[in-house]
Amino acid sequence: MLINFPLRTITCRYRNLTNQFQIVKLTNQPQLYEFTLIPNHEVIFNALPTAVLEIYTYEYATMMISDRLLCQSLCQQSDVELLAS
């Protein structure tokens, strides 16, 4: 018998502190998510602790990756205890 256990996810938050639109991709997990963030807005999402948030910025019609962040570094305070256990 095969028993599927739900994957443990953490709640993460990211804010676009730039004055540019950003494309944000959530990778290194079963499903790929991609969304657009306008300047000074934030997104709250659930992800695996091993997931990676890739942040792309547009400059002169060119999309460039500007950062890669581990979702563990973006987790909400309530999930910090879960990661420690």
Biopython code that builds the backbone (N, CA, C, O; Angstrom):
import numpy as np
from Bio.PDB.StructureBuilder import StructureBuilder

atoms = [
    (1, "MET", "N", (0.848, -1.180, 0.000)),
    (1, "MET", "CA", (0.000, 0.000, 0.000)),
    (1, "MET", "C", (0.891, 1.239, 0.000)),
    (1, "MET", "O", (1.849, 1.335, 0.767)),
    (2, "LEU", "N", (0.559, 2.171, -0.863)),
    (2, "LEU", "CA", (1.308, 3.419, -0.956)),
    (2, "LEU", "C", (0.539, 4.511, -0.236)),
    (2, "LEU", "O", (-0.628, 4.758, -0.540)),
    (3, "ILE", "N", (1.188, 5.166, 0.717)),
    (3, "ILE", "CA", (0.562, 6.260, 1.465)),
    (3, "ILE", "C", (1.289, 7.543, 1.115)),
    (3, "ILE", "O", (2.501, 7.651, 1.295)),
    (4, "ASN", "N", (0.549, 8.507, 0.618)),
    (4, "ASN", "CA", (1.130, 9.800, 0.284)),
    (4, "ASN", "C", (0.961, 10.754, 1.449)),
    (4, "ASN", "O", (-0.162, 11.022, 1.878)),
    (5, "PHE", "N", (2.060, 11.267, 1.960)),
    (5, "PHE", "CA", (2.020, 12.255, 3.019)),
    (5, "PHE", "C", (2.088, 13.638, 2.395)),
    (5, "PHE", "O", (2.840, 13.845, 1.443)),
    (6, "PRO", "N", (1.320, 14.587, 2.910)),
    (6, "PRO", "CA", (1.412, 15.935, 2.351)),
    (6, "PRO", "C", (2.790, 16.530, 2.614)),
    (6, "PRO", "O", (3.390, 16.296, 3.664)),
    (7, "LEU", "N", (3.277, 17.289, 1.666)),
    (7, "LEU", "CA", (4.575, 17.934, 1.830)),
    (7, "LEU", "C", (4.443, 19.104, 2.790)),
    (7, "LEU", "O", (3.460, 19.843, 2.741)),
    (8, "ARG", "N", (5.422, 19.274, 3.656)),
    (8, "ARG", "CA", (5.405, 20.378, 4.605)),
    (8, "ARG", "C", (5.824, 21.656, 3.885)),
    (8, "ARG", "O", (6.895, 21.725, 3.281)),
    (9, "THR", "N", (4.969, 22.654, 3.961)),
    (9, "THR", "CA", (5.281, 23.925, 3.314)),
    (9, "THR", "C", (5.422, 25.014, 4.371)),
    (9, "THR", "O", (4.974, 24.870, 5.509)),
    (10, "ILE", "N", (6.049, 26.089, 3.964)),
    (10, "ILE", "CA", (6.196, 27.249, 4.842)),
    (10, "ILE", "C", (5.549, 28.447, 4.155)),
    (10, "ILE", "O", (5.445, 28.493, 2.929)),
    (11, "THR", "N", (5.121, 29.400, 4.948)),
    (11, "THR", "CA", (4.542, 30.626, 4.416)),
    (11, "THR", "C", (5.655, 31.652, 4.257)),
    (11, "THR", "O", (6.389, 31.947, 5.201)),
    (12, "CYS", "N", (5.768, 32.192, 3.046)),
    (12, "CYS", "CA", (6.859, 33.117, 2.721)),
    (12, "CYS", "C", (6.290, 34.466, 2.280)),
    (12, "CYS", "O", (5.146, 34.567, 1.837)),
    (13, "ARG", "N", (7.113, 35.481, 2.414)),
    (13, "ARG", "CA", (6.725, 36.831, 2.001)),
    (13, "ARG", "C", (7.890, 37.487, 1.284)),
    (13, "ARG", "O", (9.036, 37.420, 1.727)),
    (14, "TYR", "N", (7.569, 38.126, 0.159)),
    (14, "TYR", "CA", (8.580, 38.885, -0.585)),
    (14, "TYR", "C", (7.972, 40.210, -1.020)),
    (14, "TYR", "O", (6.833, 40.254, -1.485)),
    (15, "ARG", "N", (8.730, 41.285, -0.870)),
    (15, "ARG", "CA", (8.279, 42.621, -1.272)),
    (15, "ARG", "C", (9.229, 43.172, -2.328)),
    (15, "ARG", "O", (10.450, 43.084, -2.202)),
    (16, "ASN", "N", (8.636, 43.738, -3.367)),
    (16, "ASN", "CA", (9.403, 44.385, -4.424)),
    (16, "ASN", "C", (9.720, 45.807, -3.971)),
    (16, "ASN", "O", (8.857, 46.683, -4.029)),
    (17, "LEU", "N", (10.934, 46.037, -3.527)),
    (17, "LEU", "CA", (11.344, 47.345, -3.016)),
    (17, "LEU", "C", (11.965, 48.227, -4.103)),
    (17, "LEU", "O", (12.477, 49.308, -3.812)),
    (18, "THR", "N", (11.919, 47.768, -5.341)),
    (18, "THR", "CA", (12.492, 48.554, -6.433)),
    (18, "THR", "C", (11.419, 49.449, -7.051)),
    (18, "THR", "O", (10.254, 49.403, -6.656)),
    (19, "ASN", "N", (11.821, 50.252, -8.010)),
    (19, "ASN", "CA", (10.859, 51.078, -8.743)),
    (19, "ASN", "C", (10.580, 50.465, -10.114)),
    (19, "ASN", "O", (10.109, 51.160, -11.015)),
    (20, "GLN", "N", (10.865, 49.174, -10.281)),
    (20, "GLN", "CA", (10.663, 48.453, -11.533)),
    (20, "GLN", "C", (9.718, 47.275, -11.323)),
    (20, "GLN", "O", (9.586, 46.752, -10.216)),
    (21, "PHE", "N", (9.061, 46.869, -12.416)),
    (21, "PHE", "CA", (8.280, 45.640, -12.374)),
    (21, "PHE", "C", (9.237, 44.463, -12.252)),
    (21, "PHE", "O", (10.331, 44.479, -12.817)),
    (22, "GLN", "N", (8.819, 43.444, -11.512)),
    (22, "GLN", "CA", (9.628, 42.239, -11.368)),
    (22, "GLN", "C", (8.800, 41.022, -11.761)),
    (22, "GLN", "O", (7.603, 40.953, -11.484)),
    (23, "ILE", "N", (9.451, 40.074, -12.403)),
    (23, "ILE", "CA", (8.872, 38.753, -12.642)),
    (23, "ILE", "C", (9.473, 37.854, -11.580)),
    (23, "ILE", "O", (10.695, 37.780, -11.448)),
    (24, "VAL", "N", (8.632, 37.174, -10.823)),
    (24, "VAL", "CA", (9.076, 36.345, -9.717)),
    (24, "VAL", "C", (8.685, 34.900, -10.025)),
    (24, "VAL", "O", (7.518, 34.608, -10.286)),
    (25, "LYS", "N", (9.670, 33.997, -9.993)),
    (25, "LYS", "CA", (9.431, 32.584, -10.276)),
    (25, "LYS", "C", (9.786, 31.753, -9.058)),
    (25, "LYS", "O", (10.846, 31.930, -8.459)),
    (26, "LEU", "N", (8.899, 30.854, -8.702)),
    (26, "LEU", "CA", (9.134, 29.930, -7.595)),
    (26, "LEU", "C", (9.542, 28.596, -8.197)),
    (26, "LEU", "O", (8.748, 27.942, -8.873)),
    (27, "THR", "N", (10.796, 28.192, -7.946)),
    (27, "THR", "CA", (11.337, 26.978, -8.568)),
    (27, "THR", "C", (11.793, 25.993, -7.500)),
    (27, "THR", "O", (11.706, 26.262, -6.302)),
    (28, "ASN", "N", (12.283, 24.843, -7.964)),
    (28, "ASN", "CA", (12.803, 23.778, -7.106)),
    (28, "ASN", "C", (11.710, 23.180, -6.225)),
    (28, "ASN", "O", (11.928, 22.855, -5.058)),
    (29, "GLN", "N", (10.529, 23.047, -6.825)),
    (29, "GLN", "CA", (9.422, 22.370, -6.161)),
    (29, "GLN", "C", (8.560, 21.741, -7.247)),
    (29, "GLN", "O", (8.765, 22.029, -8.426)),
    (30, "PRO", "N", (7.594, 20.882, -6.883)),
    (30, "PRO", "CA", (6.846, 20.145, -7.913)),
    (30, "PRO", "C", (6.150, 21.027, -8.951)),
    (30, "PRO", "O", (6.106, 20.665, -10.127)),
    (31, "GLN", "N", (5.610, 22.169, -8.546)),
    (31, "GLN", "CA", (4.929, 23.047, -9.487)),
    (31, "GLN", "C", (5.685, 24.361, -9.612)),
    (31, "GLN", "O", (6.165, 24.913, -8.622)),
    (32, "LEU", "N", (5.784, 24.850, -10.832)),
    (32, "LEU", "CA", (6.431, 26.129, -11.084)),
    (32, "LEU", "C", (5.381, 27.230, -11.026)),
    (32, "LEU", "O", (4.333, 27.120, -11.662)),
    (33, "TYR", "N", (5.649, 28.280, -10.276)),
    (33, "TYR", "CA", (4.769, 29.439, -10.209)),
    (33, "TYR", "C", (5.530, 30.647, -10.722)),
    (33, "TYR", "O", (6.728, 30.798, -10.483)),
    (34, "GLU", "N", (4.807, 31.507, -11.435)),
    (34, "GLU", "CA", (5.412, 32.717, -11.960)),
    (34, "GLU", "C", (4.384, 33.837, -11.865)),
    (34, "GLU", "O", (3.226, 33.655, -12.239)),
    (35, "PHE", "N", (4.805, 34.986, -11.369)),
    (35, "PHE", "CA", (3.887, 36.111, -11.255)),
    (35, "PHE", "C", (4.649, 37.418, -11.381)),
    (35, "PHE", "O", (5.872, 37.459, -11.252)),
    (36, "THR", "N", (3.902, 38.486, -11.636)),
    (36, "THR", "CA", (4.477, 39.814, -11.799)),
    (36, "THR", "C", (4.200, 40.638, -10.563)),
    (36, "THR", "O", (3.085, 40.644, -10.043)),
    (37, "LEU", "N", (5.220, 41.332, -10.096)),
    (37, "LEU", "CA", (5.072, 42.218, -8.939)),
    (37, "LEU", "C", (5.341, 43.648, -9.375)),
    (37, "LEU", "O", (6.365, 43.940, -9.992)),
    (38, "ILE", "N", (4.414, 44.531, -9.051)),
    (38, "ILE", "CA", (4.636, 45.937, -9.350)),
    (38, "ILE", "C", (5.445, 46.554, -8.209)),
    (38, "ILE", "O", (5.508, 45.978, -7.123)),
    (39, "PRO", "N", (6.055, 47.698, -8.430)),
    (39, "PRO", "CA", (6.896, 48.309, -7.393)),
    (39, "PRO", "C", (6.150, 48.514, -6.078)),
    (39, "PRO", "O", (4.980, 48.897, -6.063)),
    (40, "ASN", "N", (6.851, 48.251, -4.975)),
    (40, "ASN", "CA", (6.350, 48.431, -3.609)),
    (40, "ASN", "C", (5.146, 47.571, -3.256)),
    (40, "ASN", "O", (4.366, 47.941, -2.378)),
    (41, "HIS", "N", (4.980, 46.440, -3.915)),
    (41, "HIS", "CA", (3.940, 45.481, -3.552)),
    (41, "HIS", "C", (4.609, 44.192, -3.090)),
    (41, "HIS", "O", (5.778, 43.939, -3.380)),
    (42, "GLU", "N", (3.840, 43.386, -2.364)),
    (42, "GLU", "CA", (4.391, 42.141, -1.837)),
    (42, "GLU", "C", (3.512, 40.975, -2.218)),
    (42, "GLU", "O", (2.354, 41.136, -2.601)),
    (43, "VAL", "N", (4.093, 39.798, -2.103)),
    (43, "VAL", "CA", (3.378, 38.562, -2.352)),
    (43, "VAL", "C", (3.630, 37.641, -1.158)),
    (43, "VAL", "O", (4.745, 37.574, -0.640)),
    (44, "ILE", "N", (2.595, 36.941, -0.732)),
    (44, "ILE", "CA", (2.681, 35.947, 0.332)),
    (44, "ILE", "C", (2.292, 34.615, -0.293)),
    (44, "ILE", "O", (1.264, 34.520, -0.963)),
    (45, "PHE", "N", (3.107, 33.588, -0.078)),
    (45, "PHE", "CA", (2.877, 32.311, -0.737)),
    (45, "PHE", "C", (3.374, 31.175, 0.138)),
    (45, "PHE", "O", (4.171, 31.386, 1.052)),
    (46, "ASN", "N", (2.900, 29.973, -0.146)),
    (46, "ASN", "CA", (3.368, 28.757, 0.512)),
    (46, "ASN", "C", (4.326, 28.049, -0.423)),
    (46, "ASN", "O", (4.094, 27.974, -1.629)),
    (47, "ALA", "N", (5.412, 27.526, 0.147)),
    (47, "ALA", "CA", (6.419, 26.838, -0.658)),
    (47, "ALA", "C", (7.120, 25.795, 0.193)),
    (47, "ALA", "O", (7.051, 25.818, 1.422)),
    (48, "LEU", "N", (7.792, 24.886, -0.485)),
    (48, "LEU", "CA", (8.652, 23.940, 0.228)),
    (48, "LEU", "C", (9.849, 24.694, 0.793)),
    (48, "LEU", "O", (10.285, 25.673, 0.188)),
    (49, "PRO", "N", (10.387, 24.278, 1.917)),
    (49, "PRO", "CA", (11.556, 24.965, 2.482)),
    (49, "PRO", "C", (12.756, 24.975, 1.536)),
    (49, "PRO", "O", (13.614, 25.852, 1.639)),
    (50, "THR", "N", (12.824, 24.017, 0.623)),
    (50, "THR", "CA", (13.943, 23.955, -0.317)),
    (50, "THR", "C", (13.684, 24.739, -1.603)),
    (50, "THR", "O", (14.549, 24.787, -2.478)),
    (51, "ALA", "N", (12.526, 25.345, -1.726)),
    (51, "ALA", "CA", (12.194, 26.090, -2.940)),
    (51, "ALA", "C", (13.068, 27.342, -3.064)),
    (51, "ALA", "O", (13.604, 27.852, -2.081)),
    (52, "VAL", "N", (13.190, 27.810, -4.291)),
    (52, "VAL", "CA", (14.005, 28.987, -4.582)),
    (52, "VAL", "C", (13.132, 30.017, -5.291)),
    (52, "VAL", "O", (12.387, 29.684, -6.213)),
    (53, "LEU", "N", (13.231, 31.258, -4.858)),
    (53, "LEU", "CA", (12.527, 32.352, -5.501)),
    (53, "LEU", "C", (13.512, 33.075, -6.415)),
    (53, "LEU", "O", (14.512, 33.628, -5.958)),
    (54, "GLU", "N", (13.216, 33.062, -7.704)),
    (54, "GLU", "CA", (14.067, 33.755, -8.677)),
    (54, "GLU", "C", (13.391, 35.069, -9.037)),
    (54, "GLU", "O", (12.201, 35.093, -9.351)),
    (55, "ILE", "N", (14.138, 36.150, -8.992)),
    (55, "ILE", "CA", (13.592, 37.476, -9.234)),
    (55, "ILE", "C", (14.248, 38.047, -10.490)),
    (55, "ILE", "O", (15.471, 38.141, -10.587)),
    (56, "TYR", "N", (13.405, 38.422, -11.441)),
    (56, "TYR", "CA", (13.877, 38.981, -12.708)),
    (56, "TYR", "C", (13.379, 40.423, -12.826)),
    (56, "TYR", "O", (12.258, 40.742, -12.430)),
    (57, "THR", "N", (14.233, 41.281, -13.378)),
    (57, "THR", "CA", (13.863, 42.676, -13.612)),
    (57, "THR", "C", (14.029, 42.976, -15.095)),
    (57, "THR", "O", (14.877, 42.400, -15.777)),
    (58, "TYR", "N", (13.197, 43.892, -15.572)),
    (58, "TYR", "CA", (13.279, 44.320, -16.968)),
    (58, "TYR", "C", (14.047, 45.620, -17.062)),
    (58, "TYR", "O", (13.806, 46.556, -16.301)),
    (59, "GLU", "N", (14.965, 45.667, -17.994)),
    (59, "GLU", "CA", (15.664, 46.906, -18.316)),
    (59, "GLU", "C", (15.854, 46.969, -19.811)),
    (59, "GLU", "O", (16.495, 46.098, -20.398)),
    (60, "TYR", "N", (15.305, 47.986, -20.427)),
    (60, "TYR", "CA", (15.469, 48.212, -21.865)),
    (60, "TYR", "C", (15.114, 46.960, -22.670)),
    (60, "TYR", "O", (15.903, 46.492, -23.491)),
    (61, "ALA", "N", (13.928, 46.433, -22.424)),
    (61, "ALA", "CA", (13.386, 45.276, -23.146)),
    (61, "ALA", "C", (14.202, 43.999, -22.940)),
    (61, "ALA", "O", (14.117, 43.077, -23.752)),
    (62, "THR", "N", (14.976, 43.933, -21.887)),
    (62, "THR", "CA", (15.754, 42.740, -21.568)),
    (62, "THR", "C", (15.418, 42.289, -20.148)),
    (62, "THR", "O", (15.470, 43.080, -19.206)),
    (63, "MET", "N", (15.074, 41.012, -20.006)),
    (63, "MET", "CA", (14.793, 40.477, -18.682)),
    (63, "MET", "C", (16.077, 39.866, -18.138)),
    (63, "MET", "O", (16.679, 38.999, -18.771)),
    (64, "MET", "N", (16.489, 40.322, -16.961)),
    (64, "MET", "CA", (17.720, 39.826, -16.340)),
    (64, "MET", "C", (17.406, 39.316, -14.941)),
    (64, "MET", "O", (16.618, 39.918, -14.212)),
    (65, "ILE", "N", (18.034, 38.193, -14.571)),
    (65, "ILE", "CA", (17.849, 37.705, -13.209)),
    (65, "ILE", "C", (18.632, 38.616, -12.269)),
    (65, "ILE", "O", (19.812, 38.891, -12.485)),
    (66, "SER", "N", (17.956, 39.074, -11.232)),
    (66, "SER", "CA", (18.627, 39.978, -10.307)),
    (66, "SER", "C", (18.921, 39.328, -8.970)),
    (66, "SER", "O", (19.777, 39.803, -8.224)),
    (67, "ASP", "N", (18.215, 38.234, -8.653)),
    (67, "ASP", "CA", (18.479, 37.585, -7.367)),
    (67, "ASP", "C", (17.868, 36.202, -7.338)),
    (67, "ASP", "O", (16.914, 35.912, -8.060)),
    (68, "ARG", "N", (18.433, 35.348, -6.490)),
    (68, "ARG", "CA", (17.881, 34.025, -6.167)),
    (68, "ARG", "C", (17.877, 33.915, -4.654)),
    (68, "ARG", "O", (18.916, 34.056, -4.009)),
    (69, "LEU", "N", (16.705, 33.663, -4.090)),
    (69, "LEU", "CA", (16.574, 33.598, -2.636)),
    (69, "LEU", "C", (15.990, 32.258, -2.220)),
    (69, "LEU", "O", (15.024, 31.787, -2.821)),
    (70, "LEU", "N", (16.566, 31.646, -1.202)),
    (70, "LEU", "CA", (15.969, 30.437, -0.630)),
    (70, "LEU", "C", (14.702, 30.837, 0.116)),
    (70, "LEU", "O", (14.689, 31.832, 0.841)),
    (71, "CYS", "N", (13.654, 30.070, -0.061)),
    (71, "CYS", "CA", (12.398, 30.399, 0.598)),
    (71, "CYS", "C", (12.522, 30.347, 2.122)),
    (71, "CYS", "O", (11.767, 31.019, 2.825)),
    (72, "GLN", "N", (13.460, 29.563, 2.634)),
    (72, "GLN", "CA", (13.678, 29.547, 4.082)),
    (72, "GLN", "C", (14.004, 30.932, 4.603)),
    (72, "GLN", "O", (13.630, 31.279, 5.723)),
    (73, "SER", "N", (14.699, 31.729, 3.801)),
    (73, "SER", "CA", (15.066, 33.079, 4.251)),
    (73, "SER", "C", (13.896, 34.053, 4.168)),
    (73, "SER", "O", (13.986, 35.168, 4.682)),
    (74, "LEU", "N", (12.795, 33.648, 3.527)),
    (74, "LEU", "CA", (11.630, 34.514, 3.378)),
    (74, "LEU", "C", (10.460, 34.073, 4.245)),
    (74, "LEU", "O", (9.371, 34.639, 4.145)),
    (75, "CYS", "N", (10.670, 33.063, 5.101)),
    (75, "CYS", "CA", (9.540, 32.493, 5.828)),
    (75, "CYS", "C", (9.051, 33.412, 6.936)),
    (75, "CYS", "O", (9.805, 34.193, 7.516)),
    (76, "GLN", "N", (7.757, 33.286, 7.204)),
    (76, "GLN", "CA", (7.109, 34.054, 8.259)),
    (76, "GLN", "C", (7.602, 33.569, 9.610)),
    (76, "GLN", "O", (8.062, 32.434, 9.738)),
    (77, "GLN", "N", (7.509, 34.407, 10.597)),
    (77, "GLN", "CA", (7.992, 34.086, 11.948)),
    (77, "GLN", "C", (7.352, 32.812, 12.494)),
    (77, "GLN", "O", (8.017, 32.034, 13.178)),
    (78, "SER", "N", (6.074, 32.591, 12.202)),
    (78, "SER", "CA", (5.382, 31.412, 12.737)),
    (78, "SER", "C", (5.958, 30.107, 12.205)),
    (78, "SER", "O", (5.821, 29.063, 12.843)),
    (79, "ASP", "N", (6.605, 30.157, 11.035)),
    (79, "ASP", "CA", (7.180, 28.948, 10.447)),
    (79, "ASP", "C", (8.634, 28.734, 10.834)),
    (79, "ASP", "O", (9.192, 27.679, 10.531)),
    (80, "VAL", "N", (9.260, 29.688, 11.487)),
    (80, "VAL", "CA", (10.658, 29.540, 11.878)),
    (80, "VAL", "C", (10.807, 28.374, 12.838)),
    (80, "VAL", "O", (11.781, 27.627, 12.743)),
    (81, "GLU", "N", (9.867, 28.197, 13.763)),
    (81, "GLU", "CA", (9.921, 27.088, 14.725)),
    (81, "GLU", "C", (9.796, 25.759, 14.009)),
    (81, "GLU", "O", (10.428, 24.785, 14.415)),
    (82, "LEU", "N", (8.980, 25.690, 12.931)),
    (82, "LEU", "CA", (8.836, 24.448, 12.180)),
    (82, "LEU", "C", (10.148, 24.042, 11.520)),
    (82, "LEU", "O", (10.483, 22.858, 11.475)),
    (83, "LEU", "N", (10.879, 25.007, 11.016)),
    (83, "LEU", "CA", (12.152, 24.694, 10.368)),
    (83, "LEU", "C", (13.196, 24.233, 11.373)),
    (83, "LEU", "O", (14.070, 23.433, 11.039)),
    (84, "ALA", "N", (13.111, 24.722, 12.580)),
    (84, "ALA", "CA", (14.089, 24.364, 13.616)),
    (84, "ALA", "C", (13.871, 22.933, 14.114)),
    (84, "ALA", "O", (14.805, 22.295, 14.600)),
    (85, "SER", "N", (12.638, 22.430, 13.993)),
    (85, "SER", "CA", (12.350, 21.088, 14.530)),
    (85, "SER", "C", (12.654, 19.997, 13.546)),
    (85, "SER", "O", (12.464, 18.820, 13.852)),
]
sb = StructureBuilder()
sb.init_structure("model")
sb.init_model(0)
sb.init_chain("A")
sb.init_seg("    ")
for serial, (resi, resn, name, xyz) in enumerate(atoms, 1):
    if name == "N":
        sb.init_residue(resn, " ", resi, " ")
    sb.init_atom(name, np.array(xyz, "f"), 0.0, 1.0, " ", f" {name:<3s}", serial, name[0])
structure = sb.get_structure()
